């Protein structure tokens, strides 16, 4: 899909082409996962930060004559038979034939359209996240998942030479510091290689939510991205799923605007929701495996 909109080559030139994912217990490799034998022109996982992906997409949109206006907050939504109106916090009102709610997990447009959910979708899992600079012998071309008695730790290389650390923890500081990141590596990472955290570039914490909207369409309003679904980062499908939504919905809206046919919009709503349910279920299973107690995880690995 990224190739179809003319950005895949730019992205591959800006990211790390990780051809292997390694699941480890300390220095011992438990499961090597290879991507280099996949029957595709892109036999790897592309490690590239979201902000770079967004900039490449924005550049491409502007090349095609589009514009993005920021920052605006939607405060109200009204629908008619052939159009919809969105009121902004500035007081301005925008009228359009269709409105796409792509405003994130806490989408205002989704809730105003009555497509929200009252279900409790939070998992009892807490994670620390930090982008760090390291000195040591960690590979710069593959993602590592470490299992340990202290918990799991993911170490992923980024194009600027830094690494992203993701760890399940009981309680995470709002802004992890160097000492905190170092403890994660010392207690969960490699044992024979000395790895030193020299800088924390950015850090945060998060909890996992699992949600798929009951419907992706209500009249003139359609959902896409995190407004429609949210799930664990396990498997790395969050942004991928949102990008697929965007491309498929763009095609469906093109038909609706050109030809007046809305069947493609309904098809998008059904197919994309079904795909989201599948991805959320997969991410849930991967998360449960990665965060299972050591004894349970060992049994699952053997199976």
N, C-alpha and C positions, 0 to 999 in steps of 0.2 A: 504493500500500500504506500509506503514511503517512496518507493521507486516510482510508482505511478504519478506522484505529485512532484517528482523531480528533486528530491532532497537526499536520497539514500547515499549517493556518492560523497556529498559534502559531509554528511554525518560520519561515514566510515573513515574519512580522512582526519576527523577531529577526535576520535575516540580510541580506546584500547581494544584490540581484537583478541579477546580472551578465548582461547581455543580449548580450555580445560577448566573444569570445576572440581575441586578436590575436597572430599569430606575426610577429616582427620581426627585422631585422638592424640593430641600432642604432636610428636614427630611421625607417628605411624599413620600411614594413609589407609583408610578403611574402604573408601569407594572412590575411584577415579571416574569422573563423568566427562567423556570426550565429545566435543562438538565438531572437530575437524574432519570427521568422516560423514557428516550429514550431507545428503544430496541437495545442496543449495549453493548458490553463488556466495552466500554469506555464512560459512561454516564456523561460526563463533558467536559468543555473546558480546555485544558492543557495549563497553563500559564508557558511558558518557553522561555527565551531569545533566539534570533536567534543565537548568538555565541555558545551557548551550543548545540543547535540542529546541527549546522555545525560541531562542534567537535565530536559529537556522530557519525554523518555520515562519517566524515573523518576516525575515528577510525575503523569503520566497513569496509570501503573501503580498508584500509591498512591490515586488517585481511584477506581480500580476495585476497591480492596480488597487489592491485592498488597503485598508487602514484599520488600525486598532486604537481605540480611544480609552485612556485610563486617567485617573481612577473614577469610577462611577459606582454608585450603590443603588440597586433597585429597591423601591419601597412599596410599590403597588403594581397590580396587574389586572387588567380588564380584558375580557374576550368578547368578540362579536362573531357573527356567522362567518365573515370573510376576512377578519383581521384581529389584531390584538394590540393593546396599548400598555406600555411599561412606563411607570412614573419613576423618575430618578430623585435622589435626595436633593438635587439642585432645583427641583421643581419642574424641570423639563419633562415633556412627555414624548415618547417615541412610538410611532404607529408602524406596524409591519404586518405582513401577511402571516408570518410565522415567528415564533420566539423559541430560541434554543436555551434551555437551562443548562449551562456548562459552568456554573459558578460554585463548584466544589461541594464537599461533603455536607456543609451547612447551607445548602442552596436556598436562597430566599424565593427565587422564581418557582422552584419545585414545590415549595410549601404553599405559596400563594395559589398555585394551580391545583392544589389538593392532591398532589402525588407523593406527599411525605408519608412517613411511617411512624407509628407510636411504639414499635417493638424495641426492646432493649437489645442492642446489637454489639455491646462491648464485651470482649473476652477478658477474663481475669489475668491478663498478661501485661507486663510493663517492660519497655525497652529503652535502652540508652543508645544514642546515636552521636557519632563524632567523626568529623573529618580531620585527620591528623597528618603531621609529617613525622616520618620514622627514619631511624638509622638502624640498619641490620640487614639480615639476609632474606627478607620476605620477597617472593617473586613479584615482578611488576606486570605479569602477563596472565595471571589466573586468579580466580576467586577461591578463597579458602573458607571452609566451614569447620570450626573446631568444636568437638564435643568434649566436655569435661564434667567432673563432679560439681564444679562451681556453676555450670550452665553453658549455654552455647555462645559462640562468638563468630561472627562473619567478618572477614577482612577482605575488602575489595579495592583493587588499585584504580586510581583515577588519572586522567590524562595529564594533569599538572604535576604528577609525581607524588601526590598525597594518597592517603588510603582512607577509606570509609570503614569505621568500626560500627557494628550493630550487635548488641548483646541483650539477652533477656536478663532482667534484674528484678529484685523485689521492689526496690525503690531507686529511682534515678534522680540525680541532681538536675535542676533545670538547665544548667550550663556546665557540662562535664569539663574538668580542667585536666592538665597534663598528668597530675598524680592519679586521678581517677582512671584515665585512659591507660596509664601504665599498669595499674593493678589488674585491669581487664586482661591485658596481654600476658602479664606474669602468671596469672592464675588459670588462664584458659587457652593460651596460645602455645607456640612452639617451646620445647624445653631445652633443646641443645643449642639453639641459636639465640643470642642476646639481641633483643629488639628494644630500642630506646625511643620513646615518644619525645620529640623535641618541641612540638608545637601543636596546639589545638586550634585549628582554623575556624571551626564552627561546631556547635554542638546543640543537642536538643534531647527531648524525650517524647515518647508517644505510647499510646495504647492502641491495640488493634480493634477495629470495628468491622463487622461483617454485615453488609446490607445490600440488597437488590430491590429497587423500587417495584411496587406491585404492578405498575404499568409505566411504559416509557412515553406515553402520549395522553394528553387531555386536550382535545380540541385543537387549538392553534399552538399549543406548547408541547415541545419535545425535550426529552432528557438526553444528556450525553456526559461521559466522563464520571468523575466522582459524585456528581449530583445524582447519577443513576445507580452507581454501585461503588462500594468501598470494601476493601479486604486486606488481608495480611500481605506484606511485601514478599513473603516466601514465594520463590519461583520468578520474581521480577516481572510480574505481569500487570501491575497497576497502571503505569503510563501507557504501556502497549495497548491495553484494552481501551483506554480512553482515546488513543489515536485511531484505533479501528472504528470506534463509534463515530469519530469526526469524519473520516473518509466516507464511510457508508452513509451517514446522514447527509453529507454534502451531496453525494450522488442522488439520494432520494429527493432532497429539496430542489435540486436542479430540474428533475423531471416534473415535480409539482409546480414549480414556478414557470417553466417553459410550456408545459402541456396541460396544466390544470388537473393532473392525475394525482390522487393521494394514496393510491394503493401501495406505492413504494414506501411511503411514510409508515403505513401500517406494517408492511413487511419488515422494515428496519426495526420498528418497535418490538416486534415478536422475536426476530432472529437475534438481535443484539441482546435482548434480555435473556434468552436461552443460553447464549454464549457466556454472559456474565455469571449466570448460575453455575455453569460448568467450571469457570475459572475460580470462583469463590470457593467451591467445594474442593478443588485441587489445592488451592492455597491453604485452606483449613487443614487438610490432611498433612501437607508438608510442615505446617506450623506445629501441629501436634507431635509429629515425629521429631522435629528439631528441639522441642521443649519438653519432651517426655523425660521422666526420671531415668537415670542411667540403666537400672535393671530392666525397665520396660523397653527402653530404646535398644538395648542389646538383643532382646528377644526379637524385636521387629526387624532389626538389621539382619539377623540370622534367617528370618523367614524370607 
